[in-house]
Amino acid sequence: MEVIEILLKGCEKVEGHVKE
């Protein structure tokens, strides 16, 4: 897995929590 993919997934999780 690439670091970029990990960062993107992490950002998506954070944004999801904030939106909810």
Summary of the structure (lengths in Angstrom):
residues: 20
radius of gyration: 8.9
end to end distance: 27.6
largest distance: 27.6
contacts: 33
relative contact order: 0.18
helix: 85%
strand: 0%
